[in-house]
Amino acid sequence: MAWWGAGIGGTIGLLFGGPIGAIIGAGIGSTLTREASQPSLGYDQQRQIGFLVAAFSMLGKMAKADGTVSNHEVEFIDTFMTKELELDPKSKNVAIEIFNRAKADQTSIYKYAQQFTEIFAHDEAMRETIYRVLFMTALADGHFH
């Protein structure tokens, strides 16, 4: 499963190389886990992986902005993963791992946002989606941080 390998590779890349390392790691992980009969990682899949890594990294930072991650924030993000992104269980676990690593690391949310902007510079709908989700995460506990 290319998605699973991409998620693991992206997480490892995130640990060692920040947001850019996550994208590189996702590509390598996908390549290593792909079956010989499957085509290589396409542009759309790279964008999906980029979205997953950048979005859940920023969500981790946003949720932790006030020092703690509330149950309301976790519930909102879980609903986003399940209902809007329709992530399968393995992809959901990868997204949670990215979220947890990002909220604990020292990388600024702005670095993740810059990476997101580079990937989705010409995709207004995707940028609107991430702005909405970040804003809703910030308000999920009833206080804007």
MDTraj code that builds the backbone (N, CA, C; nanometers):
import mdtraj as md
import numpy as np

residues = "MET ALA TRP TRP GLY ALA GLY ILE GLY GLY THR ILE GLY LEU LEU PHE GLY GLY PRO ILE GLY ALA ILE ILE GLY ALA GLY ILE GLY SER THR LEU THR ARG GLU ALA SER GLN PRO SER LEU GLY TYR ASP GLN GLN ARG GLN ILE GLY PHE LEU VAL ALA ALA PHE SER MET LEU GLY LYS MET ALA LYS ALA ASP GLY THR VAL SER ASN HIS GLU VAL GLU PHE ILE ASP THR PHE MET THR LYS GLU LEU GLU LEU ASP PRO LYS SER LYS ASN VAL ALA ILE GLU ILE PHE ASN ARG ALA LYS ALA ASP GLN THR SER ILE TYR LYS TYR ALA GLN GLN PHE THR GLU ILE PHE ALA HIS ASP GLU ALA MET ARG GLU THR ILE TYR ARG VAL LEU PHE MET THR ALA LEU ALA ASP GLY HIS PHE HIS".split()
xyz = np.array([
    [0.0820, -0.1186, 0.0000],
    [0.0000, 0.0000, 0.0000],
    [0.0863, 0.1248, 0.0000],
    [0.0818, 0.1985, -0.1067],
    [0.1660, 0.3166, -0.1217],
    [0.1339, 0.4237, -0.0172],
    [0.0047, 0.4402, 0.0181],
    [-0.0334, 0.5416, 0.1166],
    [0.0309, 0.5153, 0.2514],
    [0.0295, 0.3895, 0.2921],
    [0.0845, 0.3533, 0.4220],
    [0.2338, 0.3816, 0.4256],
    [0.3053, 0.3379, 0.3226],
    [0.4494, 0.3633, 0.3148],
    [0.4794, 0.5112, 0.3081],
    [0.3975, 0.5841, 0.2340],
    [0.4161, 0.7288, 0.2231],
    [0.3986, 0.7953, 0.3590],
    [0.3002, 0.7505, 0.4331],
    [0.2765, 0.8091, 0.5655],
    [0.3902, 0.7831, 0.6616],
    [0.4394, 0.6608, 0.6629],
    [0.5519, 0.6276, 0.7504],
    [0.6764, 0.7048, 0.7076],
    [0.7039, 0.7028, 0.5770],
    [0.8197, 0.7768, 0.5270],
    [0.8087, 0.9250, 0.5555],
    [0.6888, 0.9805, 0.5402],
    [0.6668, 1.1220, 0.5685],
    [0.6895, 1.1554, 0.7144],
    [0.6450, 1.0676, 0.8023],
    [0.6642, 1.0895, 0.9456],
    [0.8116, 1.0857, 0.9819],
    [0.8823, 0.9876, 0.9291],
    [1.0263, 0.9779, 0.9551],
    [1.0986, 1.0995, 0.8976],
    [1.0629, 1.1370, 0.7756],
    [1.1228, 1.2556, 0.7151],
    [1.0961, 1.3808, 0.7964],
    [0.9762, 1.3910, 0.8531],
    [0.9398, 1.5042, 0.9369],
    [1.0315, 1.5123, 1.0586],
    [1.0589, 1.3978, 1.1185],
    [1.1439, 1.3951, 1.2362],
    [1.2850, 1.4453, 1.2063],
    [1.3385, 1.4065, 1.0917],
    [1.4774, 1.4375, 1.0618],
    [1.4965, 1.5586, 0.9727],
    [1.3947, 1.5973, 0.8981],
    [1.4140, 1.7065, 0.8040],
    [1.3048, 1.8097, 0.8029],
    [1.2182, 1.8089, 0.9028],
    [1.1116, 1.9079, 0.9073],
    [1.0123, 1.8877, 0.7953],
    [0.9396, 1.9916, 0.7587],
    [0.8340, 1.9783, 0.6589],
    [0.8843, 1.9308, 0.5230],
    [0.9979, 1.9807, 0.4819],
    [1.0510, 1.9385, 0.3525],
    [1.0948, 1.7927, 0.3587],
    [1.1564, 1.7540, 0.4682],
    [1.1946, 1.6136, 0.4869],
    [1.0749, 1.5212, 0.4856],
    [0.9620, 1.5707, 0.5343],
    [0.8399, 1.4899, 0.5351],
    [0.7944, 1.4589, 0.3934],
    [0.8003, 1.5571, 0.3066],
    [0.7586, 1.5350, 0.1683],
    [0.8534, 1.4375, 0.0991],
    [0.9813, 1.4551, 0.1202],
    [1.0802, 1.3642, 0.0601],
    [1.0623, 1.2238, 0.1162],
    [1.0462, 1.2131, 0.2479],
    [1.0271, 1.0826, 0.3112],
    [0.9010, 1.0132, 0.2632],
    [0.7959, 1.0904, 0.2408],
    [0.6705, 1.0329, 0.1908],
    [0.6913, 0.9723, 0.0526],
    [0.7632, 1.0424, -0.0326],
    [0.7900, 0.9898, -0.1665],
    [0.8722, 0.8631, -0.1625],
    [0.9745, 0.8610, -0.0779],
    [1.0593, 0.7418, -0.0655],
    [0.9800, 0.6261, -0.0067],
    [0.9033, 0.6531, 0.0987],
    [0.8237, 0.5476, 0.1617],
    [0.7228, 0.4874, 0.0671],
    [0.6619, 0.5709, -0.0140],
    [0.5657, 0.5224, -0.1119],
    [0.6332, 0.4344, -0.2157],
    [0.7484, 0.4770, -0.2613],
    [0.8225, 0.3999, -0.3603],
    [0.8636, 0.2644, -0.3053],
    [0.9081, 0.2600, -0.1816],
    [0.9557, 0.1350, -0.1227],
    [0.8439, 0.0350, -0.0960],
    [0.7226, 0.0826, -0.0714],
    [0.6132, -0.0085, -0.0380],
    [0.5231, -0.0421, -0.1555],
    [0.5442, 0.0240, -0.2645],
    [0.4599, 0.0021, -0.3825],
    [0.4923, -0.1335, -0.4454],
    [0.3903, -0.2041, -0.4874],
    [0.4098, -0.3308, -0.5567],
    [0.4648, -0.3037, -0.6956],
    [0.5369, -0.3982, -0.7497],
    [0.6010, -0.3812, -0.8800],
    [0.5000, -0.3500, -0.9896],
    [0.3792, -0.4014, -0.9780],
    [0.2788, -0.3799, -1.0824],
    [0.2116, -0.2435, -1.0742],
    [0.2326, -0.1708, -0.9630],
    [0.1676, -0.0409, -0.9479],
    [0.2511, 0.0679, -1.0150],
    [0.1851, 0.1691, -1.0689],
    [0.2589, 0.2814, -1.1265],
    [0.3269, 0.3627, -1.0162],
    [0.4230, 0.4449, -1.0550],
    [0.4926, 0.5279, -0.9574],
    [0.3984, 0.6339, -0.9015],
    [0.4427, 0.6959, -0.7950],
    [0.3631, 0.7966, -0.7262],
    [0.3364, 0.9127, -0.8202],
    [0.2093, 0.9381, -0.8490],
    [0.1706, 1.0430, -0.9419],
    [0.1611, 1.1789, -0.8750],
    [0.1408, 1.2786, -0.9575],
    [0.1320, 1.4166, -0.9102],
    [0.0198, 1.4338, -0.8087],
    [-0.0981, 1.3770, -0.8366],
    [-0.2107, 1.3899, -0.7439],
    [-0.1818, 1.3229, -0.6104],
    [-0.1160, 1.2079, -0.6142],
    [-0.0813, 1.1397, -0.4894],
    [0.0213, 1.2200, -0.4107],
    [0.1170, 1.2802, -0.4794],
    [0.2148, 1.3647, -0.4114],
    [0.1456, 1.4819, -0.3432],
    [0.0477, 1.5396, -0.4098],
    [-0.0278, 1.6505, -0.3515],
    [-0.1091, 1.6032, -0.2304],
    [-0.1664, 1.4835, -0.2394],
    [-0.2427, 1.4298, -0.1268],
    [-0.1515, 1.4083, -0.0062],
    [-0.0346, 1.3543, -0.0314],
    [0.0620, 1.3320, 0.0769],
    [0.1074, 1.4657, 0.1335],
    [0.1367, 1.5605, 0.0438],
    [0.1758, 1.6938, 0.0886],
    [0.0689, 1.7578, 0.1740],
    [-0.0578, 1.7423, 0.1323],
    [-0.1683, 1.7957, 0.2108],
    [-0.1723, 1.7294, 0.3477],
    [-0.1639, 1.5971, 0.3501],
    [-0.1719, 1.5235, 0.4763],
    [-0.0635, 1.5691, 0.5732],
    [0.0594, 1.5753, 0.5263],
    [0.1711, 1.6118, 0.6134],
    [0.1604, 1.7576, 0.6580],
    [0.1416, 1.8485, 0.5645],
    [0.1364, 1.9905, 0.6003],
    [0.0139, 2.0225, 0.6852],
    [-0.1018, 1.9707, 0.6468],
    [-0.2251, 2.0016, 0.7189],
    [-0.2208, 1.9508, 0.8626],
    [-0.1827, 1.8255, 0.8824],
    [-0.1853, 1.7714, 1.0179],
    [-0.0707, 1.8241, 1.1026],
    [0.0361, 1.8696, 1.0388],
    [0.1418, 1.9375, 1.1137],
    [0.0897, 2.0723, 1.1638],
    [0.0233, 2.1474, 1.0766],
    [-0.0316, 2.2765, 1.1185],
    [-0.1438, 2.2588, 1.2205],
    [-0.2259, 2.1554, 1.2030],
    [-0.3326, 2.1301, 1.3006],
    [-0.2743, 2.0989, 1.4380],
    [-0.1647, 2.0238, 1.4415],
    [-0.0984, 1.9947, 1.5684],
    [-0.0507, 2.1218, 1.6363],
    [0.0088, 2.2102, 1.5580],
    [0.0566, 2.3374, 1.6125],
    [-0.0598, 2.4249, 1.6589],
    [-0.1658, 2.4311, 1.5794],
    [-0.2809, 2.5152, 1.6129],
    [-0.3487, 2.4647, 1.7403],
    [-0.3676, 2.3343, 1.7500],
    [-0.4340, 2.2784, 1.8675],
    [-0.3524, 2.3018, 1.9949],
    [-0.2221, 2.3050, 1.9814],
    [-0.1332, 2.3208, 2.0970],
    [-0.1021, 2.4680, 2.1270],
    [-0.1564, 2.5604, 2.0494],
    [-0.1235, 2.7028, 2.0617],
    [-0.1452, 2.7582, 2.2026],
    [-0.2453, 2.7092, 2.2736],
    [-0.2730, 2.7587, 2.4083],
    [-0.2041, 2.6762, 2.5164],
    [-0.1195, 2.5817, 2.4758],
    [-0.0447, 2.5008, 2.5719],
    [-0.0999, 2.3615, 2.5926],
    [-0.2289, 2.3421, 2.5651],
    [-0.2882, 2.2096, 2.5796],
    [-0.3804, 2.1807, 2.4611],
    [-0.3963, 2.0539, 2.4338],
    [-0.4884, 2.0114, 2.3284],
    [-0.6149, 1.9613, 2.3987],
    [-0.7259, 2.0298, 2.3729],
    [-0.8513, 1.9954, 2.4414],
    [-0.9216, 1.8782, 2.3735],
    [-1.0128, 1.8173, 2.4470],
    [-1.0945, 1.7100, 2.3905],
    [-1.1789, 1.7614, 2.2739],
    [-1.2241, 1.8859, 2.2811],
    [-1.3034, 1.9452, 2.1729],
    [-1.2207, 1.9555, 2.0448],
    [-1.0940, 1.9940, 2.0584],
    [-1.0064, 2.0034, 1.9421],
    [-0.9821, 1.8653, 1.8818],
    [-0.9585, 1.7673, 1.9672],
    [-0.9374, 1.6297, 1.9200],
    [-1.0623, 1.5786, 1.8488],
    [-1.1800, 1.6029, 1.9047],
    [-1.3056, 1.5597, 1.8427],
    [-1.3263, 1.6268, 1.7070],
    [-1.2967, 1.7569, 1.6985],
    [-1.3117, 1.8266, 1.5713],
    [-1.2185, 1.7673, 1.4656],
    [-1.0948, 1.7454, 1.5014],
    [-0.9969, 1.6913, 1.4062],
    [-1.0340, 1.5491, 1.3664],
    [-1.0833, 1.4706, 1.4612],
    [-1.1272, 1.3348, 1.4292],
    [-1.2437, 1.3380, 1.3297],
    [-1.3367, 1.4276, 1.3513],
    [-1.4501, 1.4419, 1.2583],
    [-1.4006, 1.4842, 1.1205],
    [-1.3057, 1.5758, 1.1151],
    [-1.2469, 1.6203, 0.9890],
    [-1.1830, 1.5022, 0.9156],
    [-1.1080, 1.4197, 0.9870],
    [-1.0430, 1.3039, 0.9241],
    [-1.1445, 1.2035, 0.8726],
    [-1.2475, 1.1800, 0.9506],
    [-1.3447, 1.0764, 0.9185],
    [-1.4475, 1.1211, 0.8148],
    [-1.5068, 1.2364, 0.8362],
    [-1.6190, 1.2783, 0.7509],
    [-1.5762, 1.3563, 0.6270],
    [-1.4786, 1.4463, 0.6415],
    [-1.4394, 1.5271, 0.5260],
    [-1.3318, 1.4604, 0.4413],
    [-1.2276, 1.4097, 0.5066],
    [-1.1192, 1.3461, 0.4306],
    [-1.1468, 1.1992, 0.4010],
    [-1.2359, 1.1387, 0.4783],
    [-1.2701, 0.9969, 0.4635],
    [-1.1450, 0.9090, 0.4641],
    [-1.0571, 0.9326, 0.5622],
    [-0.9335, 0.8555, 0.5718],
    [-0.9627, 0.7136, 0.6178],
    [-0.8937, 0.6180, 0.5575],
    [-0.9040, 0.4807, 0.6041],
    [-0.8273, 0.4706, 0.7366],
    [-0.8449, 0.3624, 0.8122],
    [-0.7816, 0.3536, 0.9445],
    [-0.6291, 0.3706, 0.9427],
    [-0.5613, 0.3151, 0.8446],
    [-0.4151, 0.3291, 0.8400],
    [-0.3751, 0.4734, 0.8124],
    [-0.4411, 0.5377, 0.7191],
    [-0.4107, 0.6777, 0.6883],
    [-0.4440, 0.7671, 0.8071],
    [-0.5519, 0.7339, 0.8761],
    [-0.5903, 0.8102, 0.9948],
    [-0.4824, 0.7996, 1.1023],
    [-0.4293, 0.6797, 1.1222],
    [-0.3214, 0.6618, 1.2201],
    [-0.1971, 0.7405, 1.1819],
    [-0.1660, 0.7443, 1.0541],
    [-0.0516, 0.8220, 1.0064],
    [-0.0763, 0.9707, 1.0326],
    [-0.1967, 1.0189, 1.0021],
    [-0.2303, 1.1598, 1.0259],
    [-0.2181, 1.1939, 1.1740],
    [-0.2632, 1.1056, 1.2606],
    [-0.2530, 1.1270, 1.4056],
    [-0.1066, 1.1317, 1.4480],
    [-0.0256, 1.0451, 1.3921],
    [0.1178, 1.0445, 1.4247],
    [0.1833, 1.1755, 1.3804],
    [0.1507, 1.2230, 1.2618],
    [0.2039, 1.3507, 1.2132],
    [0.1594, 1.4633, 1.3063],
    [0.0317, 1.4643, 1.3414],
    [-0.0247, 1.5634, 1.4341],
    [0.0525, 1.5632, 1.5666],
    [0.0710, 1.4465, 1.6248],
    [0.1391, 1.4356, 1.7545],
    [0.2850, 1.4787, 1.7463],
    [0.3530, 1.4391, 1.6409],
    [0.4939, 1.4785, 1.6253],
    [0.5062, 1.6294, 1.6080],
    [0.4189, 1.6877, 1.5295],
    [0.4260, 1.8321, 1.5038],
    [0.3959, 1.9136, 1.6291],
    [0.2996, 1.8693, 1.7086],
    [0.2677, 1.9476, 1.8284],
    [0.3811, 1.9413, 1.9306],
    [0.4662, 1.8401, 1.9196],
    [0.5772, 1.8254, 2.0139],
    [0.7085, 1.8837, 1.9619],
    [0.7216, 1.9040, 1.8316],
    [0.8501, 1.9522, 1.7799],
    [0.8625, 2.1041, 1.7939],
    [0.9792, 2.1542, 1.7640],
    [1.0076, 2.2968, 1.7795],
    [0.9901, 2.3767, 1.6502],
    [0.9492, 2.3112, 1.5439],
    [0.9302, 2.3787, 1.4163],
    [0.8112, 2.4737, 1.4243],
    [0.8291, 2.5920, 1.3704],
    [0.7223, 2.6922, 1.3710],
    [0.6097, 2.6511, 1.2754],
    [0.4879, 2.6869, 1.3106],
    [0.3736, 2.6616, 1.2217],
    [0.3959, 2.7309, 1.0875],
    [0.4701, 2.8388, 1.0881],
    [0.4943, 2.9133, 0.9647],
    [0.5762, 2.8348, 0.8636],
    [0.6643, 2.7482, 0.9105],
    [0.7404, 2.6630, 0.8179],
    [0.6481, 2.5635, 0.7493],
    [0.5558, 2.5065, 0.8262],
    [0.4595, 2.4148, 0.7678],
    [0.3666, 2.4893, 0.6715],
    [0.3263, 2.6089, 0.7092],
    [0.2394, 2.6895, 0.6228],
    [0.3107, 2.7259, 0.4931],
    [0.4388, 2.7562, 0.5024],
    [0.5161, 2.7881, 0.3823],
    [0.5206, 2.6677, 0.2891],
    [0.5420, 2.5493, 0.3453],
    [0.5442, 2.4270, 0.2644],
    [0.4081, 2.4043, 0.1983],
    [0.3026, 2.4237, 0.2743],
    [0.1669, 2.4081, 0.2209],
    [0.1441, 2.5056, 0.1060],
    [0.1861, 2.6303, 0.1244],
    [0.1689, 2.7330, 0.0216],
    [0.2445, 2.6972, -0.1054],
    [0.3637, 2.6422, -0.0903],
    [0.4418, 2.6029, -0.2081],
    [0.3709, 2.4930, -0.2869],
    [0.3124, 2.3991, -0.2169],
    [0.2461, 2.2874, -0.2840],
    [0.1142, 2.3319, -0.3472],
    [0.0399, 2.4173, -0.2783],
    [-0.0949, 2.4544, -0.3219],
    [-0.1066, 2.6022, -0.3611],
    [-0.0002, 2.6578, -0.4144],
    [0.0027, 2.7996, -0.4516],
    [-0.1085, 2.8365, -0.5494],
    [-0.1449, 2.7451, -0.6369],
    [-0.2445, 2.7753, -0.7404],
    [-0.3767, 2.7030, -0.7170],
    [-0.4010, 2.6600, -0.5944],
    [-0.5232, 2.5865, -0.5631],
    [-0.5992, 2.6603, -0.4527],
    [-0.6800, 2.7554, -0.4949],
    [-0.7526, 2.8397, -0.4005],
    [-0.8461, 2.7580, -0.3105],
    [-0.9113, 2.6588, -0.3658],
    [-1.0042, 2.5764, -0.2873],
    [-0.9306, 2.5026, -0.1750],
    [-0.8123, 2.4519, -0.2044],
    [-0.7358, 2.3795, -0.1026],
    [-0.6887, 2.4754, 0.0068],
    [-0.6466, 2.5943, -0.0330],
    [-0.6039, 2.6935, 0.0662],
    [-0.7222, 2.7354, 0.1539],
    [-0.8400, 2.7555, 0.0944],
    [-0.9589, 2.7904, 0.1716],
    [-0.9945, 2.6784, 0.2698],
    [-0.9799, 2.5552, 0.2253],
    [-1.0093, 2.4409, 0.3125],
    [-0.9182, 2.4415, 0.4342],
    [-0.7892, 2.4593, 0.4128],
    [-0.6973, 2.4543, 0.5274],
    [-0.7187, 2.5737, 0.6194],
    [-0.7470, 2.6914, 0.5634],
    [-0.7751, 2.8071, 0.6492],
    [-0.8976, 2.7802, 0.7360],
    [-1.0015, 2.7255, 0.6749],
    [-1.1253, 2.6958, 0.7484],
    [-1.1000, 2.5953, 0.8596],
    [-1.0276, 2.4892, 0.8278],
    [-1.0025, 2.3836, 0.9269],
    [-0.9140, 2.4362, 1.0398],
    [-0.8130, 2.5157, 1.0075],
    [-0.7275, 2.5733, 1.1118],
    [-0.8081, 2.6669, 1.2014],
    [-0.8915, 2.7496, 1.1405],
    [-0.9745, 2.8430, 1.2178],
    [-1.0707, 2.7664, 1.3079],
    [-1.1353, 2.6642, 1.2546],
    [-1.2300, 2.5849, 1.3336],
    [-1.1591, 2.5102, 1.4463],
    [-1.0371, 2.4657, 1.4220],
    [-0.9596, 2.4008, 1.5278],
    [-0.9285, 2.5004, 1.6381],
    [-0.8910, 2.6218, 1.5985],
    [-0.8607, 2.7248, 1.6982],
    [-0.9821, 2.7592, 1.7841],
    [-1.1019, 2.7462, 1.7279],
    [-1.2255, 2.7786, 1.8014],
    [-1.2917, 2.6579, 1.8673],
    [-1.2408, 2.5387, 1.8434],
    [-1.3079, 2.4168, 1.8891],
    [-1.3275, 2.4104, 2.0399],
    [-1.2347, 2.4677, 2.1163],
    [-1.2488, 2.4620, 2.2623],
    [-1.3241, 2.5828, 2.3174],
    [-1.3788, 2.6667, 2.2293],
    [-1.4571, 2.7808, 2.2728],
    [-1.3761, 2.9078, 2.2932],
    [-1.2443, 2.8990, 2.2737],
    [-1.1556, 3.0158, 2.2895],
    [-1.0649, 3.0221, 2.1666],
    [-1.0437, 3.1426, 2.1180],
    [-0.9577, 3.1601, 2.0007],
    [-0.8145, 3.1866, 2.0467],
    [-0.7248, 3.0928, 2.0129],
    [-0.5822, 3.1069, 2.0483],
    [-0.5001, 3.1035, 1.9227],
])
top = md.Topology()
chain = top.add_chain()
for i, resn in enumerate(residues, 1):
    res = top.add_residue(resn, chain, resSeq=i)
    for name in ("N", "CA", "C"):
        top.add_atom(name, md.element.get_by_symbol(name[0]), res)
traj = md.Trajectory(xyz[None], top)
